[in-house]
Structure formats: C-alpha cells, structure tokens
Amino acid sequence: METLEAIRTRRSVRSYTSEPIDDADLQKIIEAAASAPSGGNSQSWLFISVCEPKQIARMRAICPGIIGIPSGIIVLCLDFRGQKKEVLPIIKYLDIGAAMQNILLAAHDLGLGGCAIGSFHVEGVKEFLKIPEQVEPVLLIVLGKPRSIPSAPRKKLLQEIYFQESFEKI
Ligand SMILES: Cc1cc2nc3c(=O)[nH]c(=O)nc-3n(C[C@H](O)[C@H](O)[C@H](O)COP(=O)(O)O)c2cc1C
C-alpha cells in the first residue's frame, strides 16, 4: 500500500474476527514500531505482545478502553530503569506516539485493524504482565483481522487548524 494512501485510509478498528495474528505479521509490526523516530535516538521504549486468548480476556477485564475481542494486544512501555524519571523530558512520551502510528500503519498495510487504547488500569496491567516498577505502560494497541471497518469520523477542516506563514489570517 502506498504510504499516503495508508495514512488516509487507516481507521480505528474495534470489531475483529477470531482469526489469530500471524507471527510473521506481528514481527513486522514490532519492527515498524522499533523503526520510529525518537528524541536523541534514545529508543526508551519496550513492547510487550499478548496474543494468547485467555490472556487477552484477562487484559480486557482491566482495560475498559478495549471494545470488541482483539486477537492481539501490544503494550507500549517506557523504560525508566537506571534513569531518574523526573528529569526525563516529555519527549519520551512523544516517542511512544511515533511508535503508535508506525504500528497502526503497519497493521493497516498488512490488512489488520488496530486501535490505540489509552483507557486502561496501569497498575493492573503492570501486575498482570509482571512489568517491573520502573517500566511504565503508556499505551496499548489492539489488533485483529477487521470484522468491520468504521467510516471515517469527522476530521477538522484544514481551514480550522492550518495557518500559513503566521497565525493571523490574511
Ligand atoms: C492516545 C490515544 C488513545 C486512545 N484511546 C482509545 C481507547 O481507550 N478506546 C478506544 O476505543 N479508542 C481509543 N482511541 C482511538 C480514537 O478514539 C480514534 O483515533 C479517534 O476516534 C479517531 O478515529 P480514527 O483513528 O479512525 O481516525 C485512542 C486514540 C489515541 C491516539
């Protein structure tokens, strides 16, 4: 799929078939995440995949943002081990956003549907996945073969959000 077409046609998919995610596809998706830009190339991220149906069912119980039953969940974490969390810039959270978009676009390119999930019980996920204290789950992405693809939600018009040369309208 051509890049701009992938960007334009990607949707947050929340309804999936029960088809499992191919291991090779999952590998490509994680490679796409790891190829994202990061401030100072710090790559302070970690990715945990969960594809076992029983594990997914338990994750759904602690992640209210998950709608539908996905075939896979990727947990995007920041690794603060060996670093003072308070001196780390917000940039690291932006890096997670870049990884998120690469994952969603790679999944779309592979014919999978994905959706970012910000609504989840952080401590519950940490405990369930045995994530160490200084590793912070920041975002989940659910994946699966789309059962249905929603139509595009309304996006703001460029006239509302885009300014050329200065903030002032000429
Ligand atoms: C950081 C972030 C967190 C999100 N959290 C959730 C969530 O918890 N549950 C959900 O169903 N969708 C979630 N979404 C998906 C948005 O609702 C979706 O991107 C938005 O409605 C626009 O639709 P589109 O992705 O199809 O363009 C999240 C998206 C982002 C970027």
The ligand as an ORCA input file, in Angstrom:
! r2SCAN-3c Opt
* xyz 0 1
  C      -3.695      8.227     22.532
  C      -4.987      7.595     22.062
  C      -5.787      6.923     22.957
  C      -6.968      6.301     22.526
  N      -7.703      5.558     23.419
  C      -8.782      4.873     22.969
  C      -9.487      4.000     23.861
  O      -9.162      3.851     25.047
  N     -10.538      3.294     23.357
  C     -10.936      3.414     22.032
  O     -11.886      2.729     21.641
  N     -10.280      4.249     21.175
  C      -9.220      4.967     21.600
  N      -8.512      5.767     20.732
  C      -8.925      5.857     19.300
  C      -9.589      7.205     18.986
  O     -10.883      7.215     19.541
  C      -9.612      7.405     17.455
  O      -8.291      7.532     16.994
  C     -10.425      8.639     17.053
  O     -11.771      8.454     17.331
  C     -10.271      8.973     15.555
  O     -10.646      7.862     14.751
  P      -9.626      7.284     13.654
  O      -8.462      6.678     14.429
  O     -10.401      6.228     12.906
  O      -9.173      8.405     12.788
  C      -7.360      6.404     21.149
  C      -6.539      7.100     20.257
  C      -5.359      7.679     20.690
  C      -4.474      8.380     19.683
*
